[in-house]
Each structure stands twice: as C-alpha cells, then as structure tokens.
Amino acid sequence: MDISKIITGVPMDPQSRQPMYLQIAWIIGEKIRGLILTSGTKLPPERELAALFRVSRTTAINAYRYLEQQGLVVTRVGSGTYVAELSTGTAEEGSAVPWMQLMTPFPRLPLSTVLRELLDIDFSGGSISLAAGMPDPDLYPVELLQRIMSGVDNSINPVDLGHIATEGYGPLRRLVARLLVDRDIESTGENVMITAGSQQGLYLLSKALLEPGDYVVVESPTFIGAHQVFSAAGARILGLPTGRSYFSMLEDYLVRYRPKLLYLIPTYHNPTGRVMSEAERRELLRLAARHRLVVVEDDPYSSLYYGEKPPASLKALDTYGGVVYLSTYSKVLFPGLRTGYVVANPALINRMALEKQFIDLHSNNLAQWLLCRFLASGALDEHLTLVRSEYKKRRDALSKALRRYCGTDLSFELPGGGFFIWCRLNRLFSSSRLLHQATGEGVSFVPGEAFYVHPPEGEKELRLCFATHAEKPLQEGTRRLARALAGIKRTGKDQDTIVNQPVKPLI
Ligand SMILES: Cc1ncc(COP(=O)(O)O)c(C=O)c1O
C-alpha cells in the first residue's frame, strides 16, 4: 500500500492559524479514525513524512507526538511509528472501550498544548529555560513552611480536615480580605473565594458568565491560559492592542459587540511587563461604568515590584462594582500550592461556588491551612522583601546581558516588576525560527505569537522569564541566545523560508 498517496491527498494551508504539525496530525488521524489506515500499519519515518508535507523534521516529529498523545499511533523504538489498535482502547491496555471515539470534541486551540509543555521543562539536561513563568525553587520559603508543619501535631484542629465550605477555609478567606486592605481593596470574607490557582478562578468565571458565542475582550498579547479558557467556553475573542488606539477601539467593541467581559492584567502584564498608569485605569473604569461592563482584573504580579510601587489596582479604584479581582500565591510563593483567590460580588461568588462544587467540592484543606498559618505569621512580607531584591538583580542581569550579547538584534523596555522581559526581534526572521535555533544551543523562550489573538501577530517578539534562574545561568542563557542569532545570520538567510509556519515551543 502506498501510504504517501493516502495521507498527502488533503491540501495543507500554510496561512492557517492552526500549526502545520496539527494539520498533519489531523489529516493522518482522520485516515486512522476512518479505518483507511488500519491498526498495525507502518507509517512513514519522520524524515519521509517531513519530505511528503514539505515541512521540517521537527514538525513531523511533533505531528507524530501529538497523534501518540491522542492514542492513535504507537512508536516502537528502533522500528518506527505504527497505527495503534483503536478498538481495544490504546490509552488503557486491555480495555474494550473505544475511548477516542467516546470523547467530546476538544476545542481546536492551536496553542492548547503550549502551557502544558511549558510546565514540562527538563531542567536537568543542561538546557536553560527562560520560557515558563515560574519562581525559582531555590527561593521557595521551605524552612518557614517546615517550621509551620512541624507544629502541625499540636495545632491542627481535626475539624479543619473534614469538608469545608466550597468558597474556601473560613479563616483564610477572612485573612485574605484583611490583607487586601494593604492594596486598598475593601472586602470581607464573603467577597473572597479560594480557588485552585487563578487558572481555576478564570475557569469558574467563564462557567458562571459565558455562553458559546459571547464576546470577550482581551488585550492582545495576553496570558495564554486566559485566552484558552475563554475560547474553550465558546466565547468569541476580541483582541485589544496596546497603544494609542486602546480606548477608542475598546469603546468601539463595547458599542458594536456588547462583550460579556473585559480581561486585563494591568500590573506587570504577562507577557509584556507593562503597567497601566493610574490615569489610564481611571479612564478605563469610567468607560466600563458607562457600559456596565464586567472587568476581570488578573493580578498575580503586583507585589513583585523592583522600584516604585505600582498604581492602585482597578479593584481599589472601582466605584461601580463591576471589577472582579483575581490573584494567586503561585508567583510570590510557589505554584504547587495551587492556591489563589477571587474577590467579587457575593452573588457571583455564590454562582462560582456552585460551579466549583461540580469539579472539586472545595480546594485542598491542608494547602489552605498551611497558607493561612504562613500569612498569619507575617512571613509573607519578609519573603517578599527577599524575592523582590533577588528578582531585581536578575532582571538587571538579564537586561545587561541582552544589551551586551544581543546588541541591536533585540530591543526591549526594562519592566518595573513581574517576571518577564518582552523583546522585539529586529531581524527579518521570526522568533519561532530563532527558537528552533536556540533550543539547539540549549536555551528556550516563548515566541511572541503564542500570546496573540491572531498569530502570526507577534512573530517578531519573544518573552524571556528572568525569575527562574540566578544571574549566572541568565548570562549563559543570553550568550546561547546570541549564538543562535549569530547562527541564523551566518546562514545568510536572514529571512524565514517557510512563511507563517508557527512552531510549537520545544522546551
Ligand atoms: C496573568 C496570569 N494569570 C494567571 C496565572 C495562573 O496562575 P495560577 O498558578 O495561580 O493558576 C498566571 C500564571 O502564569 C498568569 O501569568
């Protein structure tokens, strides 16, 4: 059987927003599901597949990897890639249930695997990842936590280990509300709901507020996880570019589409590091109040400032009651705590709690108890002082190294806080192409288009995280990035050969 004829009959669309590897995976997957390619059929080797579709070998590898994750193919080491046994359930050996056919359609999000890949970084291989927005494990307050935990025997109330309110552990909710006074946010425990990270807060909000077809406005670029949650809820996403036309475009969207909500990261934005000025915040709130718009303020980074404090949050300035505030301990403490919170009108909190009941009844008690003890001890302030000073040094080290080694190839503005330096690539090739070359040199980052509503917008931008590594690895990572830039320039092809080919970050 000439498999090449079977799998190459369907045309590829290089202009599509869907990455080439997903397009290839989809073509092959359809043939497998339609039983045109039957179980046990040997598929072309990666090199051959790449040649058949005129793509890079990495794209071919990613297509097979994706099909393998879907349970449609299996790789036999030293032998090749084969169509998997569908009817016996490839994910669960020995099962007679056709799992792949039973599952509901998954929203076709071109970047749906990016977040998971970012979390899957192998730090051990000598590669330096500037990709994931993670704090440095060496800075986690382990000793303090151990001290609290060693007192567990005589201080934990067994009642706290049973079921608790879906909205969260009462003492923690009240304490969070009290600590928010420092950010000029007025709230009581009733307004606060504890979530399994801000990501869950965003998901619960989307369940409570969005129906398929609703419009949602997000900044473009924005946090990938938010964009994905809103898209998965079936919302139509309107991108708001940063810059001068911001307010006129927003007003236009409000009038034309009547969006259900506006999602913003006003302080040390992910990925750009930008801070909205107080004047912009006030103008935005005036506009939002006029249109009775729900504004979702996502604020994981505002305590991580490295100079002046940022302006008051939108929530603190809100006088019309339309701002929903989300924050998390993932960035200031550690992401594995999976604890964040939402501050909103009690009616919305109540509805979100009903949604949360469907998925986990309530967040983990031990994490909430531990965090409550940690916050009550006053240790957060001390910890923040330490990490602010450390991250400031790292931000400065990375920016200095970028200026020194990457010179005019990259331009950027120094962020006043947060985790990221957002760079513009002053070359004809894209940041995805640079990422290909950079992974070969042992350094990675997130290419800009991952954050945009309409890729290939952002193809000349990239996000570098300075929080995860100390100054020396940051300098070494920048030297590797410079080698990658030099490598591309040396080829004499200072331009992408495959136009618009988005690439999944290999981290
Ligand atoms: C802007 C923003 N919101 C939310 C999150 C998710 O945080 P959590 O770990 O609390 O789910 C992140 C993490 O990268 C983020 O940058």
PDBQT file of the ligand as one rigid body, heavy atoms in Angstrom, charges set to zero:
ROOT
HETATM    1  C1  LIG A 601      -1.553  36.566  34.313  1.00  0.00    +0.000 C 
HETATM    2  C2  LIG A 601      -1.656  35.198  34.903  1.00  0.00    +0.000 A 
HETATM    3  N1  LIG A 601      -2.830  34.777  35.384  1.00  0.00    +0.000 NA
HETATM    4  C3  LIG A 601      -2.980  33.565  35.932  1.00  0.00    +0.000 A 
HETATM    5  C4  LIG A 601      -1.919  32.686  36.001  1.00  0.00    +0.000 A 
HETATM    6  C5  LIG A 601      -2.164  31.321  36.584  1.00  0.00    +0.000 C 
HETATM    7  O1  LIG A 601      -1.718  31.252  37.887  1.00  0.00    +0.000 OA
HETATM    8  P1  LIG A 601      -2.061  30.047  38.868  1.00  0.00    +0.000 P 
HETATM    9  O2  LIG A 601      -0.801  29.264  39.024  1.00  0.00    +0.000 OA
HETATM   10  O3  LIG A 601      -2.496  30.696  40.122  1.00  0.00    +0.000 OA
HETATM   11  O4  LIG A 601      -3.160  29.232  38.266  1.00  0.00    +0.000 OA
HETATM   12  C6  LIG A 601      -0.669  33.078  35.506  1.00  0.00    +0.000 A 
HETATM   13  C7  LIG A 601       0.457  32.160  35.516  1.00  0.00    +0.000 C 
HETATM   14  O5  LIG A 601       1.331  32.191  34.691  1.00  0.00    +0.000 OA
HETATM   15  C8  LIG A 601      -0.533  34.371  34.952  1.00  0.00    +0.000 A 
HETATM   16  O6  LIG A 601       0.629  34.817  34.468  1.00  0.00    +0.000 OA
ENDROOT
TORSDOF 0
